[in-house]
Each structure stands twice: as structure tokens, then as C-alpha cells.
């Protein structure tokens, strides 16, 4: 198996190092390639460039571009073409339907699926503390989960990618197959001469907020609350809704 690694935190990120070490030691993997951004490109979503600079380094190729640029370069220039793309390990969670399109980590896996190669996006979270910086060794369990899933990636349907969130925990956590929760809200508050836009999505997980978490079991944010590995199998197509209703409206246009 030829595994292509990328991320949105930049080529020097500890999460990328953990993935490299994990897959380089895996008996099922014959080659590990790295094509990663030159610097932190977090939150760029599926942005892409018309031209990028590239630089060869000891471990792989550094691209002056976005995570999606890296996937395109890796899948279209490496020979043989990689069998799977793994993105991460991201320093912090990526859950919720509203977040997936904004995340560079997740977008890299989705870009691979668009190009007919399975993609796996892997992120790390702390179910107790919440947002914090992670030390090097803490990424290793997430890399282990990534290898476990990649070794079974041939079971994925065409144009499917996995969004994986792994908790930092002393024991091996259970793995839950999930769907992205659709809950989202934003607070707009005055901040001097500006308006501050504050994402409320994680408020139900915070002990200092009054909101209660009512997500059912089987959603990704609930898995975070329960300290589970969340694995959401996702497709690249946009869901169509109310087709018959819109067809009636279109008839009225004539």
C-alpha cells in the first residue's frame, strides 16, 4: 500500500510526524509519501490555487499552497499513485456539519475522494480539558487509529472519505460510527469598535456554559462528549432536497 500524508498545520507539525512514524512501521505499507503545506493553512477549507511552488525535502514535498493543492500534487505527480490519503493529525477536533467545509484537514480527505482515492481525516481532542496544545507523544494513539482504518480502506465505497476524531485518554477508547451533527449557532457581541462573531458550537461541552448537550448517540459531537473515537463515513455529493417542490416552482416560471 502506498500512503500519501498531508495536513493543514504545515510540514513541521507533530501530528504529521506521528502519522509518518506509524505508517512507515506498518507491514502493510510499502511506501509513505508526504506532500504538505509549507506553513499553517488551518481553516482554508477546500481552497485551491492555480499555481504552486514546490520544494523537495528529506521526508517529502513541501507545497506553497493549500491542503487541497497538496492532495492534487501528490495524486497527480507521484508514481505509483497513492492508494489512500491521510490528513492530520489535526491539533483539535473537527466535528459538526458546519465545520467540515471550513477545515483544511477534512477538506484534504474530501479532495482525495473527489479524485477517486479514499481519504481519511484524523483529528485529536481532549474530552476533559477541551482546547489545549498537545505534546508530541499524545498524537500516537490517533495515528494508530488512522492505520487501523487505512488497512481496511478497501471496504469504502467510491468517493467516500472518513472524518475521524480521537480522544486523548489513558485507556483504549471505543470506536463509534457517527454522522455530523447539524446544530450550529453564533453569538455576535460588541468588542470595542468591532463586532465579535463567536462560534457557539462547543458551548454544550463547556462546564462554564449553561447550554445542555442533547445530541443523540451516533452523532459526532455526542461521541466527543462521551470520550469515544468518532468515525463519520461521508460522501462528496451534496444532498438534494425538495426536488418535487422546486420542480413545481420551475413550472410556474414558464
Secondary structure, DSSP 8 states (H G I E B T S, - for coil): -EEEEE-SS-TT-HHHHHHHHHHHT-TT-SEEEEEEESS--TT-TT---S---EEE-SSSEEESS-HHHHHHHHHHHSSS--SEEEEEEEES---SHHHHTT-HHHHHHHHHHHTTSEEEEEEEE-TTT-S----GGGGHHHHHHHHHHHTTGGGS-TTEEEEEEEE--SS---EEE-B------EEEEEETTEEEEEE-TTGGG-TTS-------TTBHHHHHHTT-EEEEEEESS-----HHHHHHHHHHH-
